[in-house]
Amino acid sequence: MADNRFYGTGRRKTSVAKVWITPGKGNITINNMPYQEYLKIQSNIQEVEEPLKLVQKINDLDIKVAVSGGGISGQSGAIKHGISRALVEYDQSLRSILKKEKMLERDARMKERKKYGQRGARARYQFSKR
């Protein structure tokens, strides 16, 4: 790609993450904020770092993320997916490692919609015989 930038789009629930990877010192920014400050929760921070640790590139690449939609958990999953896709753009040999750990798969689980005449997706109003 032009000027050493590699792009990947990640999706999870209703979140979409646009990820750009450039060679650098290991800085990760999400919506122009440091990623630890943006995500706050340790499990989400680890989820974002997971693909980079797997391919041992955590201190070699700068990552810029623009993420929107959903909550923090869905966003961290989308970022993980986007980073994995961008890493494959960066280096095709990483594909087999990431694919084995299922990081290139889009997690299709979504919230089930609420149905009419019911309290929720599956919860119903209490039945009254009399």
N, C-alpha and C positions, 0 to 999 in steps of 0.2 A: 504494500500500500504506500501511498505518497507520504513523504517526510517521516518515515519510521513510526507511524501510528497504526495500531491494529484495533479493529472494532468487533464487538460482540453484543447481541441483544439477548437479555435474559428475561424470562417471564415466570411468575408464580402467583397463584390465586388471581387477584386483579392488579398486581403490580407489574410494571415494566421498567427494566433497567437498561440504559444505554451505557456501555462500558468501552473506554478507550485505554489501550495499553501502550506505553512508551518505555524504552530502556531508561533506567534511572536508579534511584537509591532506595526504593521501597515505600514511597509515599502513596497513601491511598486517601483520596478525597471523595466524599459523597455529597452532592449538591453544594459544593464549595465549602465543606466543613471536614475536619479530620474525622476518619471513620469511627474512632472510639467515642468521640463526642456525639456523633450523629446516632449511632446504634445504641450506645449506653449499656445494654444487656450483654453480659459476657458470652452467653451461648450464641447470640447473633454475631458477635465479633469473631468468634471461632469459626462460625459457618462461612463467613466471608473470606477468612484466611485459608480455609481448608484446601481449595484447589491450588493455591500458591505454595503451600507447605508440601503438598503431594508431589509437585514437580520441582521442588526446591528452588523456587524463583522469588521467594518473599522479599529478599533484599536487592533484587536485580531489576525490578520493574516498577515504574510509577503507574498508578491507576487512577483515572478520573471517571467518576460515575455520575450520571444524571438519572435519578430514579423518581417515579411518580406512581400514585395509586396505591390502594390497600394500606395495611398497617406495617409496623416495623418488622414483624416476623415474615410476612409475605415479601417485603422489600429485600430483606437479607437473603431469602431464597432466590429471588430474581437476580440479585447482584452476583451470587455464587454461580448461577447458571450463565450469566453474561460474561463473567471472568473466565469461566471454563471455555466458552465459545471463542472468546478473544485470544486465549492461549493457543488454541488450535490454529487460528489465523496466524499467530506469531510464529509457531513452530509445529508443523504437521506431525512430527515424531511424538509429540505429547498426546496425540489423539488416543492411542491405545491405552495409555496409563489412565487418562480421564474417563474413557469409555468403560474400562474395567470397574471403576468405582462409581459408575452411573451418574457422573456429573454433567454429562452432555444431554441427559434425558430431561424433558420438560415435565415437571410434576403437574399432572392434569387435574388433581383434586381441587374442586371448587365448592363453595358453599351451595347447598341445595336450596332451590327457591321455595318460598312460602306458597302453599296452595290455598285457594279460596275455600271458605267454610271451615278452615282449620286455624289453630293458634300459631303453627309454625310449619316447617317442612314436613314433619311427620307427627308432631304433637297435635292431638285433637282436643276439642272442647269436651268436657265431661258429659257423658250420656245420662239422661234422666228418663227413667221408665215412666214415672208418674209426674 
